Amino acid sequence: MSNFIRTKLMHAHMSGNNNTEITEKPKQVPFRITDGVMKIGKHKGKKLSEVPTSYLEWMLKEMKMPKHLKNAIKDILK
């Protein structure tokens, strides 16, 4: 029995839910950094790919950020 199914059954049992029907684990769509949502700043709530290039350029110059994020921004600006 997979861990996913075992966890689903355990949660169902603990919640009093007697429905033991387990569906397959949903397929996950790969996350792309450009799908990430801005969490701060004047473009908060926008996808990184929707942020104006001038702001992305400013971010690269002025903000400290992880290398993978810098590389994603550079890819968007190409």
C-alpha positions in Angstrom: 0.0 0.0 0.0 1.5 3.4 -1.0 2.1 6.1 1.6 -0.4 8.3 -0.1 -3.2 5.7 0.3 -2.2 4.9 3.8 -2.2 8.6 4.8 -5.7 9.1 3.2 -7.1 6.1 5.1 -5.6 7.3 8.3 -7.0 10.8 7.9 -10.4 9.4 7.0 -10.4 7.1 10.0 -9.3 9.9 12.4 -12.0 12.3 11.1 -14.7 9.7 11.5 -15.3 9.5 7.8 -16.1 5.9 6.9 -15.7 6.4 3.2 -12.7 4.3 2.4 -12.8 5.0 -1.3 -9.5 6.3 -2.4 -8.9 8.0 -5.7 -5.6 8.1 -7.4 -3.2 10.8 -6.5 -3.8 13.8 -8.8 -1.2 14.4 -11.4 0.9 17.3 -10.6 1.8 20.0 -13.1 5.5 20.9 -12.9 6.0 24.3 -11.3 7.7 26.9 -13.3 9.4 29.7 -11.5 7.7 32.2 -13.9 4.3 31.0 -12.5 5.4 32.1 -9.1 3.5 34.9 -7.6 5.1 38.1 -6.3 4.7 38.2 -2.5 5.9 41.7 -2.0 6.2 45.0 -3.7 4.0 47.1 -6.0 3.3 44.0 -8.2 2.3 41.8 -5.3 -0.1 39.1 -6.5 1.1 39.1 -10.1 2.9 36.1 -11.7 6.5 36.8 -12.2 6.0 36.5 -16.0 3.4 39.3 -15.8 5.6 41.8 -14.0 6.9 44.7 -16.2 10.5 44.2 -17.5 11.6 47.5 -16.0 10.6 46.2 -12.5 12.4 42.9 -13.2 15.5 44.8 -14.2 15.3 46.9 -11.0 14.9 43.7 -8.9 18.1 42.2 -10.4 20.1 45.4 -9.6 18.6 46.3 -6.2 17.4 43.1 -4.5 19.2 40.2 -2.9 17.6 37.0 -4.0 18.4 33.3 -4.5 20.4 32.4 -7.6 17.5 30.3 -9.1 15.2 33.4 -8.9 17.9 35.6 -10.5 18.3 33.1 -13.3 14.5 32.9 -13.8 14.3 36.7 -14.1 17.2 36.8 -16.5 15.4 34.1 -18.7 12.3 36.2 -18.7 14.3 39.3 -19.8 15.9 37.5 -22.8 
